[in-house]
Amino acid sequence: MEKSLFWENIHLQTKCFSGAWLIMGDFNTIWSSSDRSSGSGMDIGSRRMRSALNNLGMLLIPASGGNYCWSNRRQGHRRIRSKIDRVVANEEWWRCFPNASIRMLPQTTSDHNLQILYCFGQNSFAKRPFRFEAMCTEDKRSYWVVNQAWQSLNHQSPPSRFHKRLSACRQALWHWNKSQFGNLQSNISTTREAIAKIQQCSQFSDEVAAKDSNLRSHLEYLLKLEEMFWLQKSRLRWQTDGDRCTRFFFLSTLARRKNNIIECIKDDSGIWLSSREDIAYWNTVGDDVVATVRNFFLTCYLHPLLNQSNIILVPKGHNVSTTNQFCPIAVCNVIYKVISKILANRVMPLLSNLICSTQNAFVLGRSIHDNSVLIQESVLTAFGFHPNWIRWVLLCCSTASMTLMLNGAAFQSFHCLDTFCSWSGQSFNPRKSNIFFSSKASGQSSGLISALLGFDKISTSSAYLGLPLFRSGRSKDFNFLVEKLDSKLAGWKSRILSKAKRLVLIKSIALALPIYTMQSMKLPNSICSKMDAIIRNFWWSASKSNSHLCLKAWAEVCQPKQWGGLGFRRMKDLNLSLLAKWAWKLVQGQSSICCSILNARYLLHTNFLQAAQSRGDSPFWKAVMASKDIIRSGSCYLVGNGESIDIWEDPWVPSFPGFRPPPKGEPRVGWMSVKDLILQPGLWDRSKLQELFDPHIVNLISAMHLPVRDKRDTMIWTPASNGTFSAKSAYLSTNASRFKEIPGILKANWNKLWNCKTILPRHKVLWW
């Protein structure tokens, strides 16, 4: 009750104050389950705090120097560590101190870590390299600058010519941006002051009116540049046109920087270290790009400076502290990207033959560098690749140099792969490896083996490939999804974004976030309900100008757009539709390794549609079996030779409800194939049909087309016109019964509204 009154008081106080402010101290509750080393997870106090801070539009300032800031100082399994001290600030405070950071010091006499707030950041890093801004393309003078710089240098060798011209272009753009393009924010302020001064004139002549119009047009141009600048910095790709949201892009950029910046890092001995040791201008540069790429394939030579990559360390999560908790991302030169992409595309059709079938991740969706490094000389030679091809691949690997980028500043380049491996953890790393013991292993034996191998025992909260490795059977196993979704739809975003922006954010980010987990696990109903509630509250949440009011039932909002909804999907139904993809693979008889294992374990003497679930089944198999009704409602055999279809048990008549025609008279027992009903290829045996079925069913079967040549029976998905299964069609077909058309509005009118190109998205949502 006291905490509830505290947050109500904070809310009332902030209404009376519009400046920059923050709250720093002991909140006595955690923000997420990862903020506690053991014990219970989030409680009602945690949810109350998250809700209050989201409603206030507050943003967390991340702390460096450790994952926890409080300890009960007990020993063994009774020891609990938590992160209950927080620093939160409003948008105005972030604007005043965009480089602010928190540093945690070790515990001494108190059970809390001392926290120090640095308003202007902890470190002053070296000068950052030049970065081209997308907004520069809006200024036509930039094309002249690029053209002049590009033509100022020449060289006989295409790679050297490209590198020299690129360096000259970089220098020219840097000087132009500094001297003529100017400070954007200062130009905006100056233009606004000029407009205000003109509009205060007592005599508004035609000359003054023209000047006012020109200044307002110039301000609109500058605001467009500002929006492009912060959009590029925010790394967002789901925005819509016609709805300027510079403020949101600015805050998104700050939040991303706060998460990615490395204030301090822990070394191998546990000591914290904090010191530092669409294509524009193609008409100008295009010919040199093509000539450089062609030169590589003709001469088997790659200029070393064209194979130099910047290594960016991206944190794998929150509260990271050691180097192996960062993911190294290589930012390559565009020439190398083009060359390696050509090589990757050429070899892609052969990858299924080169790589073992168990390595599913390396065939589709792999990065360019993976393709280059994986295919080594011995493999290429053994499979008969041309010597030039082998030299091309080896050049891409052997000439590579790397530069580590720390908070945007560059260190010295290095070539040693072993050094990079030791930094990044890409080589064998005991800190990334764990060992699992069965419950029958003694503590002494398991401890001895762990010490010998240098591996820690795996914990019950461990994850593998982003999914829980062990399941307790309780909803807390999936609380991480709720917390992730809650952070993606933070309260400050709803206070800034319009309804059109919220619509795009929900459909592109929020609804996509749990899909990876949903594809192999059935989420508890409580988790699905919580995620639905987060999305619902974000959509209807209040902004500064209106109150929280739900204008439609959520079931209507989750209808397709042509039915008067917004196309949102309910989590439980989406989960089952995604799991049904596995069931469809089994029904179709796919021969992947996973399907082979499932068939051998669960479908040895039956098929999926007739299989029964048992108590000892794995959680994954139980999840797949939960989608059986979806598959049963839409799957039907397309009759070929009829050999594999059971007349009484399998679905094979697509025009009959349920696809399984009942027999005439008493139920039939025993196997009987559809082949017995075929007189000859392409012709049904009508006398047998009349013997087994009622007349109306005989007519339905007789109307089914039979192939004139011998053809295997195949399973098709009837809700799709092409017979191909998809999670989208499964979701729509299984939920069709609850979709209701709004009286007085035809589906065609809804389609016209949402498909109209001349109406801005925010106006479409307003009309909806």
C-alpha positions in Angstrom: 0.0 0.0 0.0 2.8 2.4 0.9 4.6 1.8 -2.5 1.3 2.4 -4.3 0.8 5.7 -2.5 4.5 6.6 -3.3 4.0 6.2 -7.0 0.7 8.1 -6.9 2.5 10.9 -5.2 5.3 10.9 -7.7 2.7 11.0 -10.5 1.0 14.0 -8.9 4.3 15.8 -8.4 5.4 15.4 -12.0 2.2 17.0 -13.3 3.2 20.2 -11.5 6.8 20.2 -12.9 7.7 20.3 -16.6 11.5 20.5 -16.3 14.3 17.9 -16.3 14.3 15.5 -13.3 15.4 12.0 -12.3 14.9 9.6 -9.4 17.9 7.8 -8.0 18.0 5.4 -5.1 16.8 2.1 -3.7 13.5 1.0 -5.3 13.5 -2.2 -3.2 12.2 -4.2 -6.1 13.6 -5.6 -9.4 12.9 -4.5 -12.9 13.1 -8.0 -14.5 13.7 -11.6 -13.5 17.4 -11.3 -14.6 18.0 -8.7 -11.9 17.9 -11.4 -9.2 20.5 -14.2 -8.9 18.1 -16.7 -7.2 14.8 -16.8 -5.3 11.5 -15.6 -6.6 11.2 -13.6 -9.8 9.1 -10.5 -10.4 6.4 -9.7 -7.9 3.5 -7.3 -7.7 5.9 -4.6 -6.6 8.0 -5.1 -9.8 4.9 -4.9 -12.0 3.7 -1.8 -10.2 7.0 0.0 -10.6 7.2 -0.9 -14.3 3.7 0.4 -14.9 4.3 3.6 -13.0 7.6 4.4 -14.8 6.0 3.6 -18.2 3.1 5.8 -17.5 5.5 8.6 -16.5 7.5 8.1 -19.7 10.7 7.4 -17.7 13.8 5.8 -19.1 16.4 3.7 -17.2 20.0 4.8 -17.1 22.0 1.6 -17.3 24.9 1.1 -14.8 28.3 -0.4 -15.4 30.5 -2.2 -13.0 28.4 -5.3 -12.1 25.1 -7.0 -12.6 23.9 -6.7 -9.0 24.0 -3.8 -6.5 22.7 -5.5 -3.3 23.5 -8.7 -1.4 22.1 -10.4 1.7 25.7 -11.5 2.4 24.8 -15.0 3.2 26.8 -18.1 2.1 26.1 -20.9 -0.3 22.6 -21.4 -1.7 21.1 -18.9 0.7 23.0 -16.1 -0.9 20.8 -13.7 -2.9 22.0 -10.8 -5.0 19.6 -8.3 -6.7 19.6 -5.1 -8.6 17.2 -2.9 -6.7 19.0 0.4 -7.0 18.0 2.3 -10.1 18.4 5.7 -11.8 15.5 6.8 -14.0 15.1 10.1 -15.8 12.5 11.8 -18.0 13.0 12.9 -21.6 14.0 16.5 -20.7 16.8 15.2 -18.5 18.1 12.9 -21.2 18.2 15.9 -23.6 20.3 17.9 -21.1 22.7 15.0 -20.3 22.7 12.6 -23.3 26.1 11.1 -22.2 25.2 10.4 -18.6 26.3 7.1 -17.1 26.2 5.2 -13.8 29.3 3.5 -12.3 28.9 0.9 -9.5 31.7 0.6 -6.9 32.4 -2.6 -4.9 30.5 -3.3 -1.6 32.4 -2.3 1.6 30.5 -1.8 4.9 27.1 -1.6 3.3 25.1 -4.3 1.7 24.6 -2.0 -1.3 27.1 -1.0 -3.9 27.9 2.7 -4.0 26.6 4.2 -7.3 28.1 7.4 -8.9 26.2 9.4 -11.5 28.4 11.0 -14.2 26.2 13.6 -15.9 28.7 14.1 -18.7 30.0 10.5 -19.1 33.0 8.7 -17.6 35.5 8.8 -20.5 36.6 11.1 -23.2 37.4 8.9 -26.1 39.5 9.6 -29.2 38.1 11.3 -32.3 35.6 9.2 -34.2 36.1 8.5 -37.9 34.0 10.3 -40.5 30.5 8.9 -41.0 28.4 9.8 -44.0 24.9 11.0 -43.1 21.9 10.1 -45.3 20.6 13.6 -44.9 23.5 14.9 -47.0 21.9 13.4 -50.1 19.1 15.9 -49.8 21.5 18.8 -50.5 22.3 18.9 -54.2 25.7 20.5 -53.4 26.9 17.2 -52.0 26.8 15.7 -55.5 29.1 18.4 -56.8 31.5 17.8 -53.8 31.6 14.1 -54.5 32.2 14.5 -58.2 35.0 17.0 -57.8 36.8 14.9 -55.2 36.4 11.7 -57.2 37.8 13.1 -60.4 40.7 14.9 -58.6 42.9 11.7 -58.4 43.7 8.9 -60.8 45.7 5.7 -60.8 46.4 2.9 -63.4 45.3 0.1 -61.0 41.5 0.0 -60.5 41.8 -1.1 -56.8 44.3 1.6 -56.0 42.3 4.2 -58.0 39.1 3.3 -56.1 40.8 3.5 -52.7 42.5 6.9 -53.4 39.4 8.4 -54.8 37.3 7.1 -51.8 39.8 8.7 -49.3 39.7 12.0 -51.2 35.9 11.9 -51.3 35.8 11.3 -47.5 38.0 14.3 -46.8 36.0 16.5 -49.1 32.7 15.6 -47.5 34.1 16.1 -44.0 35.3 19.6 -44.8 32.1 20.5 -46.7 29.9 19.2 -43.9 31.9 21.2 -41.3 32.2 24.5 -43.2 29.0 24.7 -45.3 26.4 22.2 -44.3 26.8 23.5 -40.8 25.2 22.6 -37.5 21.7 21.4 -38.2 20.2 22.2 -34.7 21.7 25.7 -34.8 20.3 26.3 -38.2 16.8 25.2 -37.1 16.9 27.5 -34.1 18.1 30.4 -36.2 15.4 29.9 -38.8 12.7 29.7 -36.2 13.9 32.9 -34.6 13.8 34.6 -38.0 10.3 33.4 -38.6 9.1 34.6 -35.2 10.7 38.0 -35.8 9.0 38.4 -39.2 5.6 37.4 -38.0 5.8 40.0 -35.2 6.1 42.8 -37.7 3.2 45.3 -37.6 3.3 45.8 -41.4 3.1 42.6 -43.3 3.9 43.7 -46.9 4.2 41.4 -49.9 8.0 41.3 -49.6 7.8 40.4 -46.0 5.1 37.7 -46.8 7.4 36.2 -49.4 10.3 36.2 -47.0 8.1 34.5 -44.4 7.1 31.8 -46.9 10.7 31.2 -48.0 11.8 30.8 -44.3 8.9 28.4 -43.5 9.8 26.3 -46.6 13.5 26.3 -45.5 12.5 25.3 -41.9 10.4 22.4 -43.3 13.5 21.3 -45.3 15.7 21.5 -42.2 13.2 19.6 -40.1 13.1 16.9 -42.8 16.9 16.7 -42.5 16.7 16.4 -38.8 14.2 13.6 -39.0 16.5 11.7 -41.5 19.5 12.3 -39.2 17.8 10.8 -36.0 16.1 8.1 -38.0 19.5 6.9 -39.3 21.0 7.1 -35.8 18.1 5.2 -34.2 18.6 2.2 -36.5 14.8 1.8 -36.9 13.4 0.2 -40.0 9.6 0.0 -39.3 8.7 3.7 -39.6 5.9 5.0 -41.8 5.8 8.1 -44.1 3.7 11.2 -43.4 4.2 11.2 -39.7 7.2 13.1 -38.4 8.5 11.6 -35.2 12.0 13.2 -34.7 11.5 13.2 -30.9 10.9 9.4 -30.9 14.0 8.8 -33.1 16.1 11.0 -30.8 15.0 9.0 -27.7 15.5 5.7 -29.5 19.0 6.7 -30.4 19.8 7.6 -26.8 18.4 4.4 -25.5 20.4 2.3 -28.0 23.6 4.2 -27.3 23.1 3.7 -23.5 22.8 0.0 -24.0 25.7 -0.3 -26.4 28.3 2.0 -24.9 31.2 0.3 -23.0 32.0 2.4 -20.0 34.1 -0.3 -18.3 34.8 -4.0 -18.8 36.1 -6.9 -16.7 39.3 -8.7 -17.7 40.2 -12.4 -17.2 41.3 -11.8 -13.6 38.1 -10.1 -12.6 39.5 -6.6 -12.6 37.3 -3.8 -14.0 39.0 -1.7 -16.7 37.7 1.7 -17.7 40.5 3.6 -19.5 41.1 3.7 -23.3 44.1 2.1 -24.9 19.4 3.4 -52.2 22.9 4.3 -53.6 23.7 8.0 -54.0 26.4 9.3 -56.4 26.4 6.2 -58.5 26.9 8.2 -61.7 30.2 9.3 -60.3 31.6 6.2 -58.5 29.8 3.4 -60.4 32.4 2.8 -63.1 35.2 2.5 -60.6 33.2 0.1 -58.4 32.6 -2.2 -61.4 36.2 -2.0 -62.6 37.6 -2.8 -59.1 35.3 -5.9 -58.8 36.2 -7.1 -62.3 39.9 -6.6 -61.6 39.7 -8.9 -58.6 38.3 -11.8 -60.7 40.6 -11.2 -63.6 43.9 -10.7 -61.7 43.2 -12.6 -58.5 44.4 -9.6 -56.6 42.6 -7.8 -53.7 44.0 -4.6 -52.4 44.6 -5.0 -48.6 42.9 -1.7 -47.8 39.7 -2.9 -49.5 39.6 -5.9 -47.1 39.8 -3.9 -43.9 36.9 -4.4 -41.5 35.8 -2.6 -38.4 34.9 -4.8 -35.4 31.9 -3.5 -33.5 31.1 -5.1 -30.1 27.4 -5.4 -29.6 26.2 -6.5 -26.2 24.2 -9.8 -26.2 22.0 -8.6 -23.4 21.7 -6.1 -20.6 24.3 -5.6 -17.8 27.1 -7.2 -19.7 30.5 -7.1 -18.0 33.1 -9.3 -19.8 34.3 -9.5 -23.4 32.6 -12.9 -24.1 29.3 -11.3 -23.4 29.6 -9.1 -26.6 28.9 -10.2 -30.1 31.6 -9.1 -32.6 30.1 -7.7 -35.8 32.4 -7.0 -38.7 31.6 -3.9 -40.8 33.2 -4.6 -44.2 34.2 -2.5 -47.1 31.5 -2.3 -49.8 33.9 -3.7 -52.5 34.6 -6.8 -50.3 30.9 -7.2 -49.7 30.2 -7.2 -53.4 33.0 -9.7 -54.1 32.1 -12.1 -51.3 28.4 -11.8 -52.2 29.1 -12.9 -55.7 31.2 -15.9 -54.4 28.5 -16.8 -51.9 25.7 -16.7 -54.6 27.7 -18.8 -57.0 28.5 -21.5 -54.4 25.1 -21.5 -52.7 23.5 -24.2 -54.9 26.3 -26.5 -53.9 26.2 -25.9 -50.2 23.8 -28.8 -49.5 26.3 -31.2 -51.0 29.4 -29.6 -49.3 27.9 -29.3 -45.8 26.6 -32.1 -43.6 22.9 -32.3 -43.3 23.1 -31.8 -39.5 24.5 -28.3 -40.1 21.2 -26.6 -40.9 22.3 -23.1 -39.9 25.1 -22.9 -42.5 23.1 -23.3 -45.7 20.5 -20.6 -45.7 20.6 -17.4 -43.7 24.4 -17.5 -43.1 26.6 -14.5 -43.3 29.1 -13.7 -46.1 32.1 -14.3 -43.8 30.8 -17.7 -42.8 30.7 -18.8 -46.4 34.3 -17.6 -47.0 35.9 -19.0 -43.9 34.0 -22.3 -43.9 35.0 -23.4 -47.4 38.7 -24.0 -47.0 41.2 -25.1 -49.6 41.1 -28.8 -48.8 37.3 -28.9 -49.2 37.3 -26.9 -52.4 40.0 -29.0 -54.0 38.3 -32.3 -53.0 35.1 -31.2 -54.6 36.8 -30.2 -57.9 36.7 -26.4 -57.7 38.8 -24.4 -60.2 42.2 -23.2 -58.9 41.1 -19.6 -59.6 38.0 -20.0 -57.4 40.2 -21.4 -54.6 42.6 -18.4 -54.9 39.6 -15.9 -54.8 38.3 -17.5 -51.6 41.8 -17.6 -50.0 42.4 -13.9 -50.9 39.2 -12.9 -49.1 40.4 -14.8 -46.0 44.2 -14.1 -46.0 44.2 -10.3 -46.8 41.7 -9.4 -44.1 42.7 -6.9 -41.5 40.5 -5.7 -38.6 40.1 -2.6 -36.5 38.4 -2.7 -33.1 35.9 0.1 -32.7 35.2 1.1 -29.0 32.3 3.5 -28.5 32.8 4.7 -32.1 36.6 5.3 -31.9 39.1 3.1 -33.7 42.1 1.2 -32.3 45.1 0.1 -34.4 44.4 -2.5 -37.0 45.5 -6.1 -36.5 45.8 -9.3 -38.6 46.3 -12.0 -35.9 43.2 -14.2 -35.9 44.3 -15.8 -32.6 44.3 -12.5 -30.9 40.8 -11.8 -32.2 39.6 -15.2 -31.1 40.9 -14.6 -27.6 39.1 -11.3 -27.4 35.8 -12.4 -28.9 35.5 -15.9 -27.5 35.0 -17.3 -31.0 37.6 -20.1 -30.3 37.1 -22.8 -27.7 36.2 -21.0 -24.5 35.5 -22.7 -21.2 33.6 -19.7 -19.9 31.0 -20.3 -22.6 30.9 -24.0 -22.0 29.0 -25.9 -19.3 28.6 -29.5 -18.3 25.4 -31.3 -17.3 25.2 -34.2 -14.8 22.3 -36.5 -14.2 20.6 -36.6 -10.9 22.3 -39.9 -10.1 25.9 -38.4 -10.3 27.4 -37.8 -6.9 28.5 -34.3 -6.0 32.1 -35.4 -5.5 32.3 -37.0 -8.9 30.6 -34.1 -10.7 32.8 -31.6 -9.0 36.0 -33.5 -9.9 35.0 -33.8 -13.6 34.0 -30.1 -13.7 37.4 -29.1 -12.3 39.3 -31.4 -14.7 37.5 -30.1 -17.8 37.4 -26.5 -16.6 33.6 -26.3 -17.2 31.0 -25.0 -14.7 27.9 -27.1 -14.0 25.0 -26.0 -16.0 22.2 -24.2 -14.1 18.5 -24.9 -14.4 17.9 -21.4 -15.8 20.3 -21.9 -18.7 19.3 -21.2 -22.3 20.4 -22.8 -25.6 20.0 -20.9 -28.8 17.8 -18.3 -27.0 15.3 -20.9 -25.6 15.0 -22.3 -22.0 17.1 -25.5 -21.8 15.2 -26.9 -18.9 11.4 -26.6 -18.3 9.8 -26.5 -14.9 6.4 -26.7 -16.3 5.5 -23.3 -14.9 4.8 -20.0 -16.6 7.9 -18.4 -15.1 10.0 -20.3 -17.7 8.7 -17.8 -20.3 8.7 -14.6 -18.2 11.6 -13.4 -20.3 9.2 -13.0 -23.3 6.9 -10.8 -21.2 9.8 -8.7 -20.0 11.2 -8.3 -23.6 7.9 -7.3 -25.0 7.3 -4.8 -22.1 10.7 -3.2 -22.8 10.0 -3.0 -26.6 6.7 -1.2 -25.9 8.0 1.0 -23.1 5.6 3.7 -21.8 7.7 6.6 -23.1 7.1 5.4 -26.7 3.3 5.4 -26.3 3.5 9.0 -25.1 5.4 10.1 -28.2 4.1 7.9 -31.0 0.9 8.5 -32.9 -1.6 5.7 -33.5 -0.2 5.1 -37.0 3.3 4.6 -35.6 2.0 2.4 -32.8 0.3 0.2 -35.4 3.5 -0.3 -37.4 5.6 -0.9 -34.2 3.1 -3.5 -32.9 2.9 -5.4 -36.2 6.6 -5.3 -37.1 8.2 -5.6 -33.6 5.8 -6.7 -30.9 4.0 -9.5 -32.7 7.3 -10.7 -34.3 9.2 -10.9 -31.0 7.9 -14.2 -29.6 7.7 -16.0 -33.0 11.1 -17.6 -32.6 10.1 -19.2 -29.3 6.6 -20.0 -30.5 7.9 -22.1 -33.3 9.1 -24.9 -31.0 7.4 -24.3 -27.7 3.8 -24.0 -26.6 3.5 -21.0 -24.3 1.3 -21.2 -21.2 -2.1 -19.4 -21.6 -1.1 -17.0 -18.8 2.0 -15.8 -20.7 -0.1 -15.3 -23.9 -2.7 -13.3 -22.0 0.0 -11.1 -20.4 1.5 -10.4 -23.8 -1.9 -9.6 -25.3 -2.5 -7.3 -22.4 0.8 -5.4 -22.9 0.0 -4.9 -26.6 -3.6 -3.9 -25.8 -2.5 -1.3 -23.2 0.2 0.1 -25.5 -2.3 0.6 -28.3 -5.0 2.2 -26.2 -2.5 3.9 -23.8 -2.8 7.6 -23.0 -0.7 10.3 -24.5 -0.3 13.8 -23.0 -3.4 15.0 -24.8 -5.9 12.3 -24.2 -7.0 9.7 -21.6 -6.8 5.9 -21.7 -10.0 4.8 -23.3 -10.7 1.6 -25.2 -13.0 2.4 -28.1 -13.3 -1.2 -29.4 -13.3 -4.7 -28.0 -9.9 -6.3 -28.4 -11.4 -9.3 -30.2 -12.6 -6.8 -32.9 -9.2 -5.1 -33.1 -7.6 -8.5 -33.7 -9.6 -9.2 -36.8 -8.1 -8.9 -40.3 -8.2 -5.4 -41.8 -10.8 -6.4 -44.4 -13.2 -7.4 -41.6 -12.8 -4.0 -39.8 -9.9 -4.9 -37.5 -6.2 -3.8 -37.5 -4.7 -7.2 -38.3 -3.3 -7.9 -34.8 -3.0 -11.5 -33.8 -3.8 -13.1 -30.5 -0.8 -14.8 -29.1 -2.3 -18.2 -28.2 -3.8 -18.6 -31.7 -0.5 -17.5 -33.3 1.5 -20.0 -31.2 -0.7 -22.9 -32.3 -0.5 -21.8 -36.0 3.3 -21.7 -35.8 3.5 -25.1 -34.2 1.3 -26.5 -36.9 4.2 -26.1 -39.3 5.9 -29.0 -37.6 2.8 -31.1 -37.8 2.4 -30.3 -41.5 6.0 -31.5 -42.2 5.2 -34.8 -40.5 1.9 -35.2 -42.4 3.7 -34.5 -45.7 6.4 -37.1 -44.8 9.4 -34.8 -45.1 12.7 -36.5 -44.6 14.7 -34.0 -42.5 16.7 -35.3 -39.6 14.3 -33.8 -37.1 11.3 -35.4 -38.8 13.1 -38.7 -39.0 13.7 -38.7 -35.3 10.1 -37.8 -34.5 8.8 -40.5 -36.8 11.0 -43.1 -35.3 10.0 -42.2 -31.7 6.3 -41.3 -32.0 5.0 -42.5 -35.4 6.6 -45.9 -35.9 3.3 -47.7 -36.4 0.9 -44.9 -37.2 0.7 -41.5 -38.8 0.4 -38.1 -37.2 -3.3 -37.6 -37.7 -4.1 -40.9 -36.0 -1.4 -40.7 -33.3 -2.3 -40.5 -29.7 -0.5 -38.5 -27.0 1.0 -40.2 -24.0 2.1 -39.0 -20.6 5.8 -39.6 -21.2 6.0 -37.5 -24.4 8.5 -34.6 -24.5 7.2 -31.0 -24.1 8.0 -30.4 -27.8 5.9 -33.3 -29.0 3.1 -32.3 -26.7 3.2 -28.8 -28.3 3.1 -30.2 -31.8 0.2 -32.5 -30.9 -1.7 -29.5 -29.6 -1.9 -28.2 -33.2 -3.4 -31.5 -34.5 -6.9 -30.0 -34.7 -5.6 -27.2 -37.0 -4.0 -29.7 -39.4 -7.1 -32.0 -39.3 -9.4 -29.1 -40.2 -7.6 -28.2 -43.4 -5.5 -31.1 -44.7 -6.7 -33.4 -47.3 -5.1 -35.9 -49.7 -4.9 -35.1 -53.4 -5.6 -38.6 -54.9 -3.0 -39.9 -57.2 -2.9 -43.7 -57.5 -4.8 -44.1 -54.2 -2.4 -46.7 -52.7 -1.5 -44.8 -49.4 -5.0 -43.5 -48.6 -7.3 -45.3 -46.2 -10.9 -44.8 -47.3 -12.3 -44.7 -43.8 -9.6 -43.0 -41.7 -7.8 -40.6 -44.0 -9.1 -37.3 -45.4 -9.4 -37.5 -49.2 -12.7 -35.8 -50.4 -12.1 -32.1 -50.3 -15.6 -31.1 -51.2 -17.1 -33.1 -48.2 -17.1 -31.4 -44.7 -14.4 -33.0 -42.7 -13.0 -34.7 -45.9 -13.8 -38.2 -44.5 -16.9 -39.6 -46.2 -19.0 -41.9 -44.0 -20.0 -45.4 -45.3 -23.4 -46.4 -46.4 -25.2 -48.3 -43.6 -23.0 -49.9 -40.8 -19.5 -48.5 -40.0 -16.8 -50.4 -41.9 -13.8 -51.9 -40.2 -10.4 -52.7 -41.7 -8.0 -51.2 -44.2 -9.3 -50.4 -47.6 -7.4 -48.1 -50.0 -8.7 -45.6 -52.4 -6.9 -47.5 -55.1 -9.7 -50.2 -54.8 -12.2 -47.5 -56.0 -10.3 -46.8 -59.2 -11.2 -48.8 -62.2 -8.3 -47.7 -64.4 -6.0 -44.5 -64.4 -8.2 -41.5 -64.7 -11.5 -43.4 -64.1 -13.5 -44.1 -60.9 -15.2 -47.5 -60.4 -18.8 -46.1 -60.0 -20.3 -49.4 -59.1 -18.0 -49.8 -56.1 -18.7 -46.2 -55.1 -22.5 -46.8 -55.2 -22.0 -49.9 -53.1 -20.1 -48.1 -50.3 -21.5 -44.6 -50.3 -24.7 -42.6 -50.4 -25.7 -41.1 -53.8 -24.7 -37.5 -52.9 -21.2 -38.7 -51.8 -20.9 -40.7 -54.9 -21.4 -37.6 -57.0 -18.8 -35.7 -55.0 -16.2 -38.4 -55.5 -17.0 -38.9 -59.2 -16.4 -35.1 -59.7 -12.9 -35.5 -58.4 -10.2 -35.5 -61.0 -7.9 -38.5 -61.3 -4.5 -38.4 -63.0 -4.2 -40.5 -66.2 -0.6 -41.5 -65.2 0.6 -43.2 -62.1 1.2 -40.5 -59.5 1.8 -40.6 -55.7 -0.8 -39.4 -53.3 0.0 -36.0 -51.8 -1.3 -34.0 -48.9 -2.6 -30.5 -49.7 -3.7 -27.6 -47.5 -7.2 -26.8 -48.6 -7.5 -23.2 -47.2 -4.8 -22.1 -49.6 -5.6 -21.8 -53.3 -2.2 -23.4 -54.2 -2.5 -26.1 -51.6 0.7 -25.0 -49.7 0.6 -24.7 -45.9 1.5 -21.5 -44.2 1.2 -20.3 -40.6 -0.8 -17.2 -41.9 -3.4 -19.3 -43.7 -3.6 -21.7 -40.7 -4.3 -18.7 -38.4 -6.9 -17.2 -40.6 -8.7 -20.5 -41.3 -8.9 -21.6 -37.7 -10.1 -18.2 -36.5 -12.5 -17.5 -39.4 -15.5 -18.4 -37.2 -14.9 -15.4 -34.9 -14.4 -12.8 -37.6 -17.5 -10.7 -38.0 -18.2 -8.1 -40.6 -19.1 -4.6 -39.2 -22.7 -3.8 -40.2 -23.1 -1.3 -43.0 -19.4 -1.5 -44.1 -18.4 -3.9 -46.9 -15.1 -5.7 -46.9 -14.3 -4.1 -50.2 -14.5 -0.6 -48.6 -12.0 -1.6 -45.9 -9.6 -2.9 -48.6 -9.9 0.4 -50.5 -9.1 2.4 -47.3 -6.0 0.4 -46.3 -4.6 -0.1 -49.9 -5.0 3.6 -50.9 -1.6 5.1 -51.6 -2.7 8.8 -51.4 -4.0 8.7 -47.8 -1.4 9.1 -45.1 -1.3 6.2 -42.5 -2.3 8.4 -39.6 -5.4 9.5 -41.5 -6.3 5.9 -42.3 -6.1 5.0 -38.6 -8.2 8.1 -37.8 -10.9 7.0 -40.2 -10.8 3.5 -38.8 
